[in-house]
Amino acid sequence: MNKIKLVEDTIDRSDIDHLVKWLVGAKDVPRLTKGPLTIKLEEKWSDWLGVDNSVFCNSGSSANLLMLWALVESKRVKKDCKVVVPAISWATDLSPVIQLGMRPILCDCNMDDLSIDLDEFYKIAKDENPDVLILVSVLGLVPNMDKILDICREFNIILLEDTCESMGSKFQNKKLGTFGLMSSFSTYFGHHISTIEGGFVSTNDEEIYEIVKCIRSHGWTRDSSESFMLEKKEKWSTNDFDLLYRFYYSGFNLRSTDLQAFIGLGQIDKLNHICKKRNENFALYDAELQTISPKIRQTEGDFISNFAYPIVSENRQQIIENLQQNNIEVRPLICGSMGHQPFYVEKYGRKSMKNADLVNQYGLYVPNHQKLSRSDVKRVSKSIREALK
């Protein structure tokens, strides 16, 4: 019985052959560190997503860090600001909030699309006066963006989107990752596309774009537009020689490489097909598992570019064992509730939340990727149904 993997690499033999040809076919060795191909990739990605600008970095996790620090460096928030983080998210949605000295507020999930519970978010917004929301679109599922934006506008909350699992998902025909001030994406192995390691910060805000480029690379302005660089030179009376090592922001080194950008340029060409295949697999899972919770519907105008199919069941252990016996990979539903993760509990104490606790105790997800066939989906679904008999 062949193994059904949770993820499959999107980098195939043709990608490797193309990469080798580029490496050995040129008269001179191509530049491998960040260079012109990175800029070309950023432009191609922005065009695909439908935003003005994007910054390629070394991971989706780093993209989250860059988004938060850009808010501080642009003086949009103070360093000790309050940040709402979904309980159902990833470690590096929460970790940089803590690491940067911000104050995290965990928000419970809903059981329709597994993003934030809107009633609880409204209560937090009203009672806690938070500055920022990091919205995670879980596994490519589509949150109610209209209501989320309404709350953010009413209480003057900055919206950041973690869209690492949701490339191509749409709310009312508009791609996720285009609603907030900034959005993050991952191009790690197993995600919708891969650059081996990598990620993007995307934005329509010109100042934020320039600052993210600076703090991605130490805090200098070498990647900045001419006007932005000139503004900093004049403000700080920097001569051309000293400009080489002049740091205007407290930055990091979160760059990726032109080698990875070269791979990414080819990956974007595959992305529409990959999103379509993930959506088709999601629809088949939905038909095969009609009695399984949560029951997620794709409403008119929405598009679910599903990362993996979620299940919340009191019979989780039986399902896991049956899947494993049938040579099918399975994982916890992301990482359960952040309120139960050791690094959060050590600092703030365990936080119980009604729905997130259910996901933490009973959640799992099963494979979905571009190489998963209809027969694979049916085999996974059959294994789940057998476990529930």
N, C-alpha and C positions, 0 to 999 in steps of 0.2 A: 504493500500500500504506500503510494507516494506521500511525501510530507507536504502538508499545506502550510506554508510559512505565513507568519504575521505580516511581513513586508517583503518586497522584492526590489532589488536595485534597479533604478531607472537608467543607470549608466550601462549600456550594452556593448557588445563587441564592436559595432560600428563607431560608437563614441570613442572607444580606445584606439581603434585604427586611425580615426581622424586626428586624435590627439598625438599619436606617434608620428604621423605624417607632418603635423605642424612642428613637432620638436626636432625632427631629423631632416625635414625637407628644406628648411630655410637655409640661406647662405650663411647667415650668422645665427648663433643661438638666440632664440626668442627671449624677451624679457619675461621672467617668471614671477618676480615680485609685483606688487600692485602697480599698474601702469595703464596704458591706453585701452586695453581690453576690459579692464574693470569699469572704466567710464562707459564703454560701449555696452557692456552688460547692464549697467544701471539704467541707461537710456532705454534699452530694449525691454527691461522689466517694467519700467514706469509706463511705457506705451501699452504693454499688455494689461497692466493693472488699471490704468486710467487715472494716473496721478501725475503731478508736475515733476517730482524729483524723488530719487531713491539713492540710498547709500548702501553699498555692499560691504558686509563685515564678515567676521569669521564664524558666526553662529547666530541662530535665532535667540539664544540666551543673551549673547552680547548685544543684540538688537534691543532687547528689553532694557538692559542696563543703559545703553545709549539714549533711549527715549527718556528715561527718568532723569538722567543727569543733564540732558539738554534742557529740560524744564527748569532745573536749578540755575544752569549757566545763563539761560535767557531771562532769568528773573521772573519767570511766569509763576513760580512757586518758591516758598522758602524751604530750606533744607529739612526742617522738621515738620513738613506738611503731612496731612493725613491722606492716605491712599487706600481706596477700596480695592481689595483683591478677592476674586472669586474663590470660594472654598474648593471648588473643583477646578483646578488649574495645574500648573507645573511648578516645580521647586524654584525655577528661575523667573517666575512671575513674582514670587514672594521674596526670595532671597535678596535681590538688589534693593528692594524697599527697605529691608532691615539693614543691609550693608551701608546704605547711603545715609542712614540716620533718620529716615522717614518713619512715620507711624502707620503701620498696617491695620486695616479694619477688614476682617474676613466677612464675606457675605455668602449666605446660603445659596444653593442652586434651586432651580425649579425642575420638575420632573417631565417637562414637555420637550425642552431642547438642551437641558443640563447647564445652561448659562445661568446668570444671576437671577435670583428670585426678585421679581420687580417690586413686590410689596415691601420686602425687607430692604431692598435698595432705597426705596423712597423714604422709609423710616430712618435709615442711616443718614441719608442726605439731609433730612429735616432736623434730626437730633444731634448728629455728629459734625455737621458742616465740613465734609471732606473736600479736598482740593482736586483730587484726581481719581478717576476710575480706570483700572486696567480691565478691559472686557476681553474675556477669553471665549471665542466661539469653539466650543468643545467638539472635537472629532469632525469638524466641518459642518456641524449642525448650525442652524440659522437662528440667532436671537431676534427678538422683536425690537428692531433698531429704532422704529418710530417712538416707542414708549421710552426706550433708554435715552434717546436724544432729548425728548421732552423733559425728562427728569434732570438731565445734565444742564440743559438750558435754564430750567427754573431755578436751580441752585448753584449755577455758575461753576460746574464741575468740568474739568478738562478730561476729555475722553481719549484714552490710548487703547488701540486694538491689538491684542495678541492674536494674530491670524495664522500662526505657525502650522496649525492642522487643517487649514480651511482655504487653501488656494483654490480660487474659482467658485467658491460658494457665493450665492447672491441673495440679497434681500430686496424683493420688489425690483428685480432685474439690475440691481446695482451691486457690484462686487464688494464683499466684506474686505475690510482694509482700506476703504475709501471714505469712511464716515467720520473718523476721529481726527484729532490734530496730527497724530502719527500712528503708524501701524508697524508691526513686526512680522517677519516671515522667516521660516527656516528652510534651508536647502541641505539639510543633513540626510545621510543615507536613510532610505525608508520613507521619507516624506514624499510629497507629490512629485518634486524633482530634486535632484541631488547635484551638489558641486563637491561631493565628498564631505566637507564641512562648509558651512556658510550660512548667511542670513542677510536680510535687508531691513532697513528702516525706510519707510515711504512716507511722504508728506507733501502737502500743497503749500506749506508755509515756508517762504523763502529764507527768513532769518533762522528758523529751526534747521532747515536744510544746511545752511552754511555752518552753523554751530556743530551739528552732528558730524559733518566732515572733519571739522577741527578736532573734536574730542575723540573721534575714531583714531586719529594719528597724533598722539602726544599733546595736542592743544595748539599746534602751529597752524599756519594758514597756507601751507604749500598747495593744498587742494582747493583753496577758496577761489571764488570769482575775483576778477581784477578789482572790481569796485569794493568788495568786502575787505580784500587784503589792503587796499589803499586806505580805507577808513581806519583800520587798525594801525597801520604804519603812522598815519598822521596823528592819531590820538596819543600814541606812545612814543612819537618822535624816533622811529626806528629807521636806521639807514639800511641800504640794500644788503650790505655784508652781514650785519647782525640779524637781519630778517631770517637768515638760514636756520638760526637756532633761537628764535624768539617764540615764546609760548604764551598765548593770550588767554588760554583756558586751562583748567586743571583736567588733563586728558588721560587717555589710556592708549594702549596699542592693540586695537581690535581689528586690524586690517586683514583682509584675505589676500589672495594672490591672483596674478593674471592667468596662471595655469588653471586655477579653479574657475575663473571667469570664462576662459575658453570653453570649458566643459559646460558651463551654465548657458552660454549662448546657444548651444545645440539643444540643451534641455528645454528651453522655453518653446522651441519649435514643436515639441511633443506635448506641451502642457494641455492644450485644449482636448486632445484625444484622451489623455490620462484622466482629466476631470470628468469627461463624458463616461468613461469606463467605470470610474468609481461611483458615479451617480447611478448607472445601470445596475451595478452590483448592489447598491443600497436599496434600490427599488425591489430587487429580487429577494433580498433578505426580508424586507418589509412584508412581502407577499407570503414568504415561507414561514415567517414567525409571527403570525397575526395575534397570537395570544400572549406573546412575550412582552414584558415591561422593560423600558419605557416605550410607549407607543408614539413614535415620532412621525408626523405627517409632513410631507412637502407641499406647502400651500401654493396656490397659483401666484406666479411671479417670483417665487423663491427657487433656488437651485442648491441642492446639497451635494457638494463635492466631498463625499464622506471619506474620512481618514481610516476609520475602523468602525465596526458595528457594535453599539453598546447594548449591554443586557444588565438588568438589575433583577436578581432573583434570590429568594430565600434558599433555593436549591443550588446555590452557586458551586458548592464543593462537588456535588454530583455532576454538574455540567462540566466543570474543569476536568474531573477525572475521566469522563467519557470522551471529551475532546482529546485529551492526551493519549488515551488508549487508541483512539482512531488517528493518531499521528497528525493532529491539528494543533498549531501553536495558539496560545491564549495568554492574555495578560490581565492584570487588574485594570479597572476602568480609570485610565490615566494613573494617578497614584492615590486614589481615594481622597479623603478630605485633608486639606492642608492643616486643619485644626487638630489632626492626630499625628502629624509628622513630627519626629523627634526634635528637629532643630527649632520648630515653632513652640512645641510643648516646653522645651528647656527654658525658653526665654519668657513666654507669656502664659504658660499653663494650657492644658487641654481645653479646646473649645468644642462644645457639642452643638450641632445644628441639625434640625430635623431631617431634611432631605440629603444633605451631604453625608450624614451618618449612615443613611441607608446605602448610599453609593459606596461608602467606605467599607461597609460590612458585606454587601451583596453584589457589588458591581464588578463587571469584567467586560472585555471587548474581544472580538474575533476578527479574523483577517479581512481586509479589503485592500486591494491594490490593482494595478493595471494588468497584471498577469493572471489574476484570479478568473477562472472560467465559470460559466453558468453551472456546470456540473460540480465544480469545487464549492460554490455557494450552497448548492443543494445538499452536498455531502456534509458541510458544516452544520447546516440547518437541521438535517436529519439527526445528526449526533446530539444536538441540543434537545430536540423533541424527545429522543429516546431517553435521555437523562431525566426528563420530567415525567415519564410514565410511572 
